[in-house]
Amino acid sequence: MRVRGNDYRSIRPAGNFTPELRVSVIIPAYGGQHQLDLVLAGLARQTYPADLTEVIVVDNGSDPALRLPADRPPHTRLVRCETPGRGNARNAGLAEASGDVIHWLDSDVVPTAGAVMAHMRWHHAAPYLAVTGYLRFSEAPLPDTLPDDLEAHFEPAEPHAWIVRLIERTNGLTDTFDRPFSLHVGGATSVSARLVEAAGPMDGELVLGQDTEMGYRLMQAGAVFVPEPEALAYHLGPTMRMRHQERIDRVSYAFVGDRVPAYRWLRRHPGRQWKIPYLEVLVDGTAGYDTVRATVDALLAGTHHDLRVVVLGPWDTLRRDRRAPLQDPNLELALVQGHYAFEPRVRLATSHHADPAVPYVLRLPPGWVPGEDTVAALLERARTDGLGLLNVLLDETPGGVVAARLEYAASFARARLLAGPGEELDDVVDEVSGVAWAAGESYGFATEQPEPQGRRSAYRVRLKAKAETERLGKEAERLRGEVARWRDEAGKWRKSAVEYRREIAALRKEVAGLRRDLAAAERRQRTLRTALSARVRRALRK
């Protein structure tokens, strides 16, 4: 089954199945013998077959040393790791593991009887999963021996609020493209051993955040992350993170930001360089000094600063002719080497060995010059659309199409896990995340490099833009005042108009009355005139 993005809903976990995969449960422990005894007792009750389960307890330098209790799974052994740190302890257990699935479990997490079975149903359905169970934090007193009814003893308990919120806001983790690895919680997660081998062991240099950092590398190796509520376990007491979350995050983020490029909010500084860049750009260094320089310099001057440029060429064959440098047949290559030898964001390499932790790789033909915001826009398009491959059409020649390729490493890693014999890798990438084409012109690609602006010039431009913004803000405020004044005037005029209309109506009534009076007077006048005429005629007759 080929999962698109992290939408694992296309996979149906095995129901009635015959267990075949071996699982190695690795438990790092430092002190806490009684808690460890309860955890091992919980593992001894699992419904998953005991002959397919091995448990490796790693004593991380406890004094007195830890021991294995009588109530434990049959294939349980104890190893010792003197190097401090949970990551180092887990790596010591990983070196001893032989299972098809690696199940991380903390020494204070008691699994319910069906927890391991709930994990393994998924792993029997697909070989590239990381499954995380649900934790509940109980403050119930520790029993002398593990009770038969865990719920009756450990409830009421608090859910792992952070995991619950993450799952709720991402539709069960199916709506997140580049950060599903955040679900990788070391106290309750199982992972395909094949994925762990591809991703590598835990980072022993990290003080905190080892689970997150390894989860990120598992994603880069092609993992699909699955939350499984039936894989329930009880954490004995609150965690250190629950007690001191802000302080824990402060320490964790200081180290994780260098190693997890997907956490973009930790990389807001515009000029910093990081251990793992967000983007690696590959450029052929044999195309000539001026051609290569135009492309590389434009990349370094762009708005996306979190990148590394790898210039490929036979650098190990260069032999400087100091007597006649202009006659050197490899002069163009030597100029490229000399120009970028001390630029920290440029690496000169004879071949490309992709760093699997780098999220994106851009393969860019030399001589094609990206605009100032080209790379940032391409990355935004790929991330927003969840693309595994974004092809950029640069030119069409009689010899074929010239294109750049922006590849998402996690999608290609997944595709390599799934591709069948003879199957085109790009076709598989299209199935698991998507492939698209874009026109180079629309993203600002050209064949000539504009004059670099320089940071000082950019600073002046920002100041000018800021001043212009302030000026326009003041002008807008003035115009808002004018509009308000005009509204007041209009209100007054409207009020006056109403009064005038009332006065006109009264005058009209008065005029109508006067007209009526005038008409009545005229009628009376006619009557009197008629009567007078009659009297005059009678007088004349006499």
C-alpha positions as CSV (number, residue, x, y, z in Angstrom):
1,M,0.0,0.0,0.0
2,R,1.4,3.4,-1.0
3,V,0.4,6.1,1.5
4,R,0.2,9.6,0.2
5,G,1.8,12.1,2.6
6,N,1.0,10.9,6.1
7,D,-2.6,9.8,5.3
8,Y,-2.2,6.3,6.8
9,R,-6.0,5.7,6.5
10,S,-5.4,3.8,3.3
11,I,-3.7,1.1,5.4
12,R,-5.9,-1.3,7.2
13,P,-4.2,-2.7,10.3
14,A,-4.2,-6.4,10.4
15,G,-7.2,-7.9,12.4
16,N,-7.2,-11.6,12.7
17,F,-3.6,-12.3,11.6
18,T,-0.8,-14.7,12.4
19,P,2.0,-12.8,14.2
20,E,5.3,-13.3,12.4
21,L,7.4,-10.2,13.2
22,R,9.8,-10.1,16.1
23,V,9.7,-7.1,18.3
24,S,12.6,-5.7,20.4
25,V,11.4,-3.7,23.4
26,I,14.2,-1.4,24.5
27,I,14.0,0.1,28.0
28,P,16.6,2.6,29.2
29,A,16.7,2.9,33.0
30,Y,18.5,4.9,35.6
31,G,17.5,3.8,39.1
32,G,13.8,3.3,39.8
33,Q,14.0,-0.5,40.4
34,H,10.4,-0.7,41.7
35,Q,9.0,1.1,38.7
36,L,11.0,-1.1,36.4
37,D,9.6,-4.2,38.1
38,L,6.1,-3.0,37.4
39,V,6.9,-2.2,33.7
40,L,8.4,-5.7,33.2
41,A,5.4,-7.3,34.9
42,G,3.2,-5.4,32.4
43,L,5.3,-6.7,29.5
44,A,5.0,-10.3,30.9
45,R,1.2,-10.0,30.4
46,Q,1.2,-9.0,26.8
47,T,-1.1,-10.8,24.4
48,Y,1.6,-10.6,21.6
49,P,3.5,-14.0,21.5
50,A,6.3,-14.1,24.0
51,D,8.5,-16.1,21.6
52,L,8.4,-13.2,19.2
53,T,9.3,-10.6,21.9
54,E,12.6,-9.7,23.3
55,V,13.1,-7.1,26.1
56,I,16.4,-5.3,26.5
57,V,16.8,-3.3,29.7
58,V,19.7,-0.9,29.6
59,D,21.1,0.1,33.0
60,N,22.5,3.6,32.4
61,G,24.9,3.6,35.3
62,S,22.6,3.0,38.2
63,D,24.1,2.7,41.7
64,P,23.2,0.2,43.0
65,A,23.0,-1.6,39.7
66,L,19.5,-2.7,38.5
67,R,18.4,-6.3,38.5
68,L,15.8,-8.3,36.6
69,P,12.8,-9.4,38.7
70,A,11.2,-12.8,38.5
71,D,8.0,-11.5,36.9
72,R,9.3,-10.6,33.5
73,P,9.0,-11.8,29.8
74,P,11.0,-14.9,29.2
75,H,13.4,-13.3,26.6
76,T,14.5,-10.4,28.8
77,R,18.1,-9.5,29.3
78,L,20.0,-6.7,31.1
79,V,22.9,-4.7,29.6
80,R,24.8,-1.9,31.1
81,C,25.7,1.5,29.5
82,E,28.0,3.7,31.5
83,T,27.8,6.7,29.2
84,P,25.1,9.0,30.6
85,G,22.1,10.0,28.6
86,R,18.9,8.3,27.6
87,G,19.9,8.5,23.9
88,N,23.2,6.7,24.6
89,A,21.3,4.1,26.6
90,R,18.8,3.5,23.9
91,N,21.6,3.1,21.3
92,A,23.2,0.5,23.6
93,G,20.0,-1.4,23.6
94,L,19.6,-0.9,19.8
95,A,23.0,-2.5,19.2
96,E,21.7,-5.6,21.0
97,A,18.3,-5.8,19.3
98,S,17.4,-8.4,16.7
99,G,13.7,-7.7,16.1
100,D,11.9,-6.6,12.9
101,V,10.4,-3.8,15.0
102,I,12.0,-1.6,17.6
103,H,9.7,-0.6,20.5
104,W,10.9,2.2,22.6
105,L,9.6,2.1,26.2
106,D,10.5,4.1,29.2
107,S,11.2,2.5,32.6
108,D,8.2,4.2,34.2
109,V,5.6,3.3,31.5
110,V,3.4,0.3,32.2
111,P,1.7,-1.0,29.0
112,T,-1.8,-2.5,29.1
113,A,-2.1,-6.1,28.1
114,G,-3.0,-5.5,24.4
115,A,-0.6,-2.5,23.9
116,V,2.2,-4.4,22.0
117,M,-0.4,-6.3,19.9
118,A,-2.0,-3.0,18.9
119,H,1.4,-1.7,17.7
120,M,2.3,-4.9,15.9
121,R,-1.0,-5.1,14.0
122,W,0.1,-2.0,12.1
123,H,3.6,-3.3,11.4
124,H,2.2,-6.4,9.9
125,A,0.2,-4.2,7.5
126,A,3.1,-2.1,6.3
127,P,6.9,-2.2,6.7
128,Y,7.5,1.6,7.0
129,L,5.5,2.8,10.0
130,A,6.2,4.5,13.3
131,V,3.4,3.8,15.6
132,T,2.8,5.8,18.8
133,G,0.5,4.7,21.6
134,Y,-1.5,6.8,24.0
135,L,-0.1,7.6,27.4
136,R,-2.1,8.4,30.6
137,F,-0.3,9.9,33.5
138,S,-1.3,8.5,36.9
139,E,-0.4,9.8,40.3
140,A,-1.8,6.7,42.1
141,P,0.5,5.2,44.7
142,L,2.8,2.5,43.3
143,P,1.5,-1.0,44.2
144,D,3.8,-3.6,45.6
145,T,2.9,-5.9,42.7
146,L,1.1,-5.0,39.5
147,P,-2.7,-5.4,39.9
148,D,-4.7,-7.4,37.4
149,D,-7.0,-4.4,36.6
150,L,-4.7,-1.5,35.7
151,E,-7.5,0.8,35.0
152,A,-9.1,0.3,38.4
153,H,-5.8,1.1,40.1
154,F,-4.2,3.9,37.9
155,E,-7.4,5.8,37.0
156,P,-8.3,8.6,37.2
157,A,-5.3,9.6,35.1
158,E,-4.4,12.6,32.8
159,P,-4.0,12.1,29.0
160,H,-0.9,13.2,27.2
161,A,-2.4,16.6,26.4
162,W,0.2,17.5,23.9
163,I,-0.3,14.4,21.8
164,V,-4.1,14.7,22.0
165,R,-3.9,18.3,20.8
166,L,-1.5,17.4,18.0
167,I,-3.8,14.6,16.7
168,E,-6.9,16.7,17.0
169,R,-5.6,19.7,15.1
170,T,-4.1,17.6,12.3
171,N,-7.2,15.3,11.7
172,G,-5.4,12.3,13.3
173,L,-2.0,13.4,11.9
174,T,-3.3,13.0,8.3
175,D,-3.3,16.7,7.4
176,T,0.3,17.5,8.2
177,F,2.9,17.3,5.5
178,D,6.3,18.2,6.9
179,R,5.9,17.7,10.7
180,P,4.2,14.4,11.4
181,F,7.5,13.3,13.1
182,S,6.5,15.4,16.2
183,L,4.4,12.3,17.2
184,H,7.6,10.3,17.8
185,V,7.6,10.0,21.6
186,G,10.3,7.7,22.9
187,G,8.3,6.4,25.8
188,A,5.6,4.7,23.7
189,T,6.6,4.4,20.0
190,S,7.4,1.4,17.8
191,V,9.3,1.7,14.6
192,S,10.2,-0.6,11.7
193,A,13.8,-1.7,12.3
194,R,14.5,-1.1,8.6
195,L,13.6,2.5,9.1
196,V,15.8,2.8,12.2
197,E,18.7,1.4,10.2
198,A,18.1,3.9,7.5
199,A,17.7,6.9,9.8
200,G,20.6,5.9,12.2
201,P,20.7,5.7,16.0
202,M,19.7,8.4,18.4
203,D,21.9,11.5,18.7
204,G,23.9,11.0,21.8
205,E,25.1,14.6,21.8
206,L,21.7,16.0,22.5
207,V,20.8,16.7,26.1
208,L,17.1,16.8,25.4
209,G,14.9,16.4,22.3
210,Q,16.4,13.1,21.2
211,D,13.0,11.7,20.4
212,T,12.0,14.6,18.2
213,E,15.3,14.7,16.3
214,M,15.2,11.0,15.6
215,G,11.5,11.2,14.6
216,Y,12.6,13.8,12.0
217,R,15.3,11.5,10.6
218,L,12.7,8.7,10.5
219,M,10.5,10.9,8.4
220,Q,13.4,11.7,6.1
221,A,13.9,8.0,5.7
222,G,10.3,7.5,4.5
223,A,8.3,6.8,7.7
224,V,4.6,7.2,8.0
225,F,3.5,8.1,11.6
226,V,0.4,6.5,13.1
227,P,-1.3,7.3,16.4
228,E,-2.9,4.2,18.0
229,P,-5.3,4.7,20.9
230,E,-5.6,1.0,21.7
231,A,-1.8,0.9,22.4
232,L,-2.5,2.3,25.9
233,A,0.0,2.6,28.7
234,Y,0.2,4.3,32.1
235,H,3.0,6.6,33.0
236,L,3.8,6.3,36.7
237,G,3.6,9.9,37.8
238,P,4.0,13.1,35.9
239,T,7.0,13.6,33.5
240,M,9.7,16.2,33.9
241,R,8.3,18.0,30.9
242,M,4.9,18.3,32.6
243,R,6.5,19.9,35.7
244,H,9.0,22.2,33.9
245,Q,7.7,22.5,30.3
246,E,9.0,26.0,29.6
247,R,12.4,25.3,31.0
248,I,12.6,22.0,29.1
249,D,11.6,23.6,25.8
250,R,14.2,26.3,26.3
251,V,17.0,23.8,26.6
252,S,15.6,21.5,23.9
253,Y,15.1,24.2,21.3
254,A,18.6,25.5,21.7
255,F,20.0,22.2,20.3
256,V,17.1,20.9,18.2
257,G,17.0,24.0,15.9
258,D,20.4,23.1,14.4
259,R,19.3,19.5,13.6
260,V,15.6,19.8,12.6
261,P,15.2,22.2,9.7
262,A,11.4,21.5,9.6
263,Y,11.0,23.6,12.8
264,R,11.2,26.9,10.8
265,W,10.2,29.1,13.8
266,L,13.6,28.2,15.4
267,R,15.4,29.5,12.4
268,R,14.1,33.1,12.1
269,H,17.6,34.7,12.2
270,P,18.2,36.0,8.6
271,G,22.0,35.4,8.6
272,R,22.5,32.3,10.7
273,Q,24.0,29.0,9.3
274,W,22.9,25.7,10.7
275,K,24.3,22.2,11.0
276,I,21.6,20.8,8.7
277,P,20.5,23.3,6.1
278,Y,16.9,23.4,4.8
279,L,18.0,23.2,1.2
280,E,21.0,21.8,-0.7
281,V,21.6,23.1,-4.2
282,L,23.7,21.0,-6.7
283,V,25.5,22.9,-9.5
284,D,27.9,21.5,-12.1
285,G,31.2,23.3,-11.6
286,T,32.7,22.3,-14.9
287,A,30.6,24.7,-17.0
288,G,33.1,27.6,-16.8
289,Y,34.0,30.1,-14.1
290,D,31.7,33.0,-15.2
291,T,28.7,30.6,-15.8
292,V,29.1,28.8,-12.5
293,R,29.7,32.1,-10.6
294,A,26.5,33.7,-12.0
295,T,24.4,30.8,-10.7
296,V,26.1,30.3,-7.3
297,D,26.4,34.0,-6.5
298,A,22.7,34.5,-7.2
299,L,21.8,31.6,-4.9
300,L,23.9,33.1,-2.1
301,A,22.3,36.6,-2.6
302,G,18.7,35.3,-2.5
303,T,16.1,35.8,0.2
304,H,16.3,32.2,1.3
305,H,19.5,32.1,3.3
306,D,19.1,28.6,4.9
307,L,20.9,26.7,2.2
308,R,24.1,25.0,1.1
309,V,25.5,25.0,-2.4
310,V,27.4,21.9,-3.6
311,V,29.6,22.6,-6.6
312,L,30.5,19.4,-8.3
313,G,33.8,18.9,-10.2
314,P,37.0,16.9,-10.4
315,W,38.7,19.1,-7.7
316,D,41.1,16.3,-6.7
317,T,42.7,16.4,-10.1
318,L,43.7,20.1,-10.0
319,R,47.4,20.8,-10.1
320,R,48.2,24.5,-9.9
321,D,50.7,25.7,-12.5
322,R,52.2,28.7,-10.6
323,R,54.7,29.6,-13.4
324,A,52.1,29.9,-16.2
325,P,48.6,30.1,-14.7
326,L,47.1,31.5,-17.9
327,Q,48.2,28.4,-19.8
328,D,46.6,26.0,-17.3
329,P,44.1,23.8,-19.2
330,N,42.0,23.6,-16.0
331,L,42.1,27.3,-15.4
332,E,38.2,27.7,-15.4
333,L,37.9,24.9,-12.8
334,A,40.8,26.4,-10.7
335,L,39.1,29.8,-10.8
336,V,35.8,28.3,-9.4
337,Q,37.8,26.5,-6.7
338,G,39.7,29.7,-5.7
339,H,36.6,31.8,-5.7
340,Y,34.6,29.6,-3.3
341,A,37.3,27.8,-1.3
342,F,36.5,29.8,1.8
343,E,32.8,30.5,1.4
344,P,31.2,28.5,4.3
345,R,27.9,28.0,2.4
346,V,29.6,26.4,-0.6
347,R,31.1,23.0,-0.7
348,L,33.3,21.7,-3.5
349,A,32.7,18.0,-4.0
350,T,33.8,15.4,-6.5
351,S,30.4,13.6,-6.2
352,H,27.2,14.1,-4.3
353,H,26.4,12.0,-1.3
354,A,23.1,13.4,-0.2
355,D,22.8,14.2,3.5
356,P,19.5,12.4,4.3
357,A,18.6,15.0,7.0
358,V,18.4,17.8,4.5
359,P,14.7,18.3,3.6
360,Y,15.1,19.6,0.0
361,V,17.6,19.2,-2.8
362,L,17.5,21.6,-5.9
363,R,19.4,20.4,-9.0
364,L,20.1,23.5,-11.0
365,P,21.8,23.7,-14.4
366,P,24.7,26.1,-14.3
367,G,24.2,29.4,-16.2
368,W,20.6,29.7,-15.0
369,V,20.3,32.5,-12.6
370,P,17.5,32.5,-9.9
371,G,16.0,35.8,-9.0
372,E,16.2,37.2,-5.5
373,D,13.1,35.4,-4.3
374,T,13.1,32.5,-6.7
375,V,14.3,29.8,-4.3
376,A,12.0,30.9,-1.5
377,A,9.0,30.9,-3.8
378,L,9.8,27.4,-5.1
379,L,10.1,26.0,-1.6
380,E,6.9,27.6,-0.6
381,R,5.1,26.1,-3.6
382,A,6.5,22.6,-2.8
383,R,5.7,22.8,0.9
384,T,2.2,24.3,0.5
385,D,1.2,21.8,-2.2
386,G,2.8,18.8,-0.5
387,L,4.9,18.1,-3.5
388,G,7.7,15.4,-3.6
389,L,9.1,16.9,-6.9
390,L,8.7,20.3,-8.5
391,N,10.2,20.4,-12.0
392,V,11.0,23.9,-13.4
393,L,11.1,24.2,-17.1
394,L,13.9,26.5,-18.1
395,D,14.4,26.0,-21.8
396,E,13.5,23.8,-24.7
397,T,16.3,23.0,-27.2
398,P,16.7,20.6,-30.1
399,G,18.6,18.5,-27.7
400,G,15.7,18.3,-25.2
401,V,14.2,20.0,-22.2
402,V,16.4,22.0,-19.8
403,A,14.9,21.8,-16.3
404,A,15.7,22.3,-12.6
405,R,14.4,19.8,-10.1
406,L,13.4,20.6,-6.5
407,E,13.2,17.2,-4.6
408,Y,11.7,16.6,-1.2
409,A,14.0,14.0,0.4
410,A,11.4,12.3,2.5
411,S,9.2,11.6,-0.5
412,F,12.1,10.1,-2.5
413,A,13.1,8.0,0.5
414,R,9.5,6.6,0.7
415,A,9.5,6.0,-3.0
416,R,12.8,4.0,-2.8
417,L,11.2,1.8,-0.1
418,L,8.2,1.1,-2.4
419,A,9.5,1.1,-5.9
420,G,9.3,-2.2,-7.8
421,P,11.9,-3.5,-10.2
422,G,12.2,-1.3,-13.2
423,E,9.7,1.2,-11.9
424,E,10.5,4.9,-12.4
425,L,11.2,6.6,-9.1
426,D,9.5,9.8,-10.1
427,D,6.3,7.9,-10.8
428,V,6.3,6.5,-7.3
429,V,7.0,10.0,-5.9
430,D,3.9,11.2,-7.7
431,E,1.9,8.5,-5.9
432,V,3.2,9.2,-2.4
433,S,3.2,13.0,-2.5
434,G,2.8,14.5,-6.0
435,V,4.8,15.9,-8.9
436,A,4.3,19.2,-10.7
437,W,5.8,21.4,-13.4
438,A,6.4,25.1,-13.3
439,A,7.6,27.7,-15.8
440,G,11.1,29.1,-14.9
441,E,10.2,32.6,-16.1
442,S,7.2,32.8,-13.7
443,Y,9.6,32.1,-10.8
444,G,12.2,34.7,-11.9
445,F,14.9,32.5,-13.6
446,A,17.1,34.3,-16.1
447,T,20.4,33.8,-17.9
448,E,22.0,37.0,-16.7
449,Q,22.8,37.9,-13.1
450,P,21.7,41.4,-11.9
451,E,24.1,43.4,-9.9
452,P,24.1,42.1,-6.3
453,Q,22.5,44.6,-4.0
454,G,24.6,44.1,-1.0
455,R,23.5,44.1,2.6
456,R,24.2,47.7,3.2
457,S,22.2,48.7,0.1
458,A,19.4,46.3,1.2
459,Y,19.5,48.0,4.6
460,R,19.1,51.4,3.0
461,V,16.2,50.1,0.9
462,R,14.5,48.8,4.1
463,L,15.0,52.2,5.8
464,K,13.6,54.0,2.8
465,A,10.7,51.6,2.6
466,K,10.1,52.1,6.4
467,A,10.1,55.9,6.0
468,E,7.8,55.7,3.0
469,T,5.5,53.4,5.0
470,E,5.5,55.9,7.9
471,R,4.8,58.8,5.5
472,L,1.9,56.9,3.9
473,G,0.6,56.0,7.3
474,K,0.5,59.6,8.3
475,E,-1.1,60.6,5.0
476,A,-3.7,57.9,5.5
477,E,-4.4,59.2,9.0
478,R,-4.8,62.7,7.6
479,L,-7.2,61.5,5.0
480,R,-9.1,59.6,7.6
481,G,-9.4,62.9,9.5
482,E,-10.6,64.7,6.4
483,V,-13.2,62.0,5.8
484,A,-14.4,62.3,9.4
485,R,-14.7,66.1,9.0
486,W,-16.5,65.7,5.7
487,R,-18.9,63.2,7.3
488,D,-19.6,65.7,10.1
489,E,-20.2,68.4,7.5
490,A,-22.5,66.1,5.6
491,G,-24.3,65.3,8.8
492,K,-24.9,69.0,9.4
493,W,-26.1,69.5,5.8
494,R,-28.4,66.6,6.1
495,K,-29.8,68.0,9.3
496,S,-30.2,71.5,7.7
497,A,-31.8,69.9,4.7
498,V,-34.4,68.1,6.9
499,E,-35.2,71.4,8.6
500,Y,-35.4,73.2,5.3
501,R,-37.8,70.5,4.0
502,R,-40.0,71.0,7.1
503,E,-40.0,74.8,6.6
504,I,-40.8,74.4,2.9
505,A,-43.7,72.1,3.8
506,A,-45.0,74.6,6.3
507,L,-44.7,77.4,3.7
508,R,-46.5,75.3,1.2
509,K,-49.3,74.8,3.6
510,E,-49.4,78.5,4.3
511,V,-49.4,79.3,0.6
512,A,-52.2,76.8,0.0
513,G,-54.2,78.5,2.8
514,L,-53.6,81.9,1.3
515,R,-54.6,80.6,-2.1
516,R,-57.8,79.3,-0.6
517,D,-58.4,82.7,1.1
518,L,-57.7,84.5,-2.1
519,A,-60.1,82.3,-4.0
520,A,-62.8,83.0,-1.4
521,A,-62.1,86.7,-1.6
522,E,-62.4,86.6,-5.3
523,R,-65.7,84.8,-5.1
524,R,-67.0,87.3,-2.6
525,Q,-65.8,90.1,-4.9
526,R,-67.6,88.6,-7.9
527,T,-70.7,88.3,-5.8
528,L,-70.5,91.9,-4.6
529,R,-69.8,93.1,-8.2
530,T,-72.8,91.2,-9.4
531,A,-75.1,92.6,-6.7
532,L,-73.8,96.2,-7.4
533,S,-74.4,95.8,-11.1
534,A,-78.0,94.7,-10.4
535,R,-78.6,97.7,-8.1
536,V,-77.2,100.1,-10.8
537,R,-79.5,98.6,-13.5
538,R,-82.6,98.9,-11.2
539,A,-81.7,102.5,-10.4
540,L,-81.4,103.5,-14.1
541,R,-84.7,102.0,-14.9
542,K,-86.4,104.2,-12.3
